[in-house]
Amino acid sequence: MTNDKDEQSPGEASQDPSRRRFLLTLGGLGALWCGAAAYPTYKYLAPQPVPDPFGKEGKAQVDKISPAEVAQPGMGKNGGYANRGLVVLRKPDGTLKAFDAKCSHAGCNVAFEGDKLHCPCHGGTYDLDGKNIAGPPPRPLTELKVFEENGLLYVARLAAPNKQG
């Protein structure tokens, strides 16, 4: 009294072409849905390129420092440009200098202290030319070109020296 349907082997049921086609289509649609959901997530989480702080004009306006605050030799002040730290100072010889305030050791912001630039994190010290003179900083500060235009201070990249050899 056995029924023929009860005696089918398990492999025979999976051999049905319409069922296989349905499962393959379902799997393909599932993979397509996962890809469609993963792409926007990837675009959101992927790192974006860092925008150029100097923009299309090649310069950035200095924030929190007016030309009068660095008008006399020996004057200097911390400020910013394009959401970055900045130190602008006038050396004793009257030369106006600007440095990105990011310490070359650990990335802390250095501060103007009269005759030197000091990093409070690990005691790094720079001279008024941005050269590392004490503490752990391995490199000088990044110097920027600074200039006054229409009563405002601006910074730009310092031109790279020509390498001839």
Summary of the structure (lengths in Angstrom):
residues: 165
radius of gyration: 32.0
end to end distance: 99.6
largest distance: 112.5
contacts: 405
relative contact order: 0.12
helix: 24%
strand: 27%
